[in-house]
Amino acid sequence: MSNGKYGRSVSIIGVGVTKLGDVRTTPEIKDFSEKELYAAAAIEAMEDAGIDACDIDAFYVGMSG
């Protein structure tokens, strides 16, 4: 499989998720900004993968609502 313009293949190595709910009322995420929700999930994904931020070349963040 060709990986197009990238010099190597892409790997998914960890996953993280924040508590689902409403940032106005759910205690675990109350008053969190969108950036804080992304950061919490990213930290969890790095812990899941057993890596540090310096090990990451690029990342993708997705959100559903």
N, C-alpha and C positions, 0 to 999 in steps of 0.2 A: 504494500500500500504506500503510495506516495504521500509524503508529508508536506508537499507544496513548498512554500517559501521558508519554512523552518528547517534548521539544520539537523533536527532530531525529532523523535516522536514525542507526543505529549502523554503524561501519566497523571492519573488521578490517584492521589496517595492518602488523602484524609478527608474526613467530613465532619462538619460541625453544624449545630442548629441552636437557635435561641428558643427560649420558652415562647410558645404561641399564645397570643392574647392581644389585649388592647393596651397600648402604652399609657393610656390615661387611667386604667383601673387595675391591670394585672400586677400584683405586688412585685414579682421577680423582674419585671421590665418597666415598671412605672417610671415615667419621665425620661426614658432612654431616647436618644436621637437615632436617626437611621444609621449614622456612622457608628454609634456605640453598639447597635445591634449587629452590624457587619463585623466589627472588631471582636465582639464576644464569640461569634460563630467562627471567625478566622482563627482565634486563639484555640478554640476547641478542636478545630480541624488539624492544626499543627500538633497539638497534644496527641490526637488520634493517630497521626502519621509518625510520631516520634521524631519530629524535626524542629529546628529553630528557624526564625524568620530569615536569617542569613543564608539558609539552604534553598530559598525560593527564588527562582529566576523570574517567574510571572505567575499570576493567579487570576481566577475568575470568581466573581461574586454574583450570586443570583438571589432573587427574592420573589416570593409569591405572597399574595395578599388576599 
